[in-house]
Amino acid sequence: MSCDLTKKLSIILCCFNEEASIEKLINTLLSVSFPISFELIVVDDASTDKTYSILLQYEKKMSYLIRHPFNKGKGAAIKTGLSVVTGDYVVIQDADLEYNPLDLLLLLPALLQDKADAVYGSRFLSQKIPFSQYKIANVVLTFITNLLTGLRLTDMETCYKMVKTSFIRKMELKENRFGIEPEITIKLFKLKAKILEYPISYTPRTVKEGKKIKVKDGFRAIYCLLRYRFFN
């Protein structure tokens, strides 16, 4: 694949109490052979376990390590990361091991070849996700998104949204927690961004294993879809 080697990918890694997975996740990220340069921006959302002390061991390998003074939420962590981004493309990486950083290589080519303005990694195009309340919520939220926009997404709530930074810069993101996922999607739609989806792998975890999204976040997502589609 030929590409412009002057381009850069910005990876925003959001962390909150992920001591069990953060070290493996960072080592995997750093081992990925991206075809362009990349910067790693890590935002610790006031972890109370050993996450931040582990992050400090890798600080020299990061472009930025930022720690919130108190827990603000995933959306706030993303916005903090976006404030220092210098790359041409930006992608969010969760600190758990549900998503495999190697799959970022599947999303990048469409942007490098200017086939899309945003690329979503879809968990539903590649495998059967086990039945759970999270799967039901995702299917419902994706259906509502498509109904409101005319898009044909299969996985609106995916963490892996790789977007041209120029489009992100045009957004005034407001959500501080998980509502930032539908907010970004609706605002990409309003900016007339071309969104493509590619299949990625996915290893779901349970609440006991550290999954943080709750039922109330699903209702907030519906609110955000309606709010940013019609009123913002």
Secondary structure, DSSP 8 states (H G I E B T S, - for coil): ----TT-EEEEEEEESS-TTTHHHHHHHHHH---SSEEEEEEEE---SSSHHHHHHHTGGGSSEEEE-SS---HHHHHHHHHTT--SSEEEEEESSSSS-GGGHHHHHHHHHTTS-SEEEEESTTTS-----HHHHHHHHHHHHHHHHH----S-TT-S-EEEEHHHHTT------STTHHHHHHHHHHHTT--EEEEE-------TTTT----HHHHHHHHHHHHHHHHT-
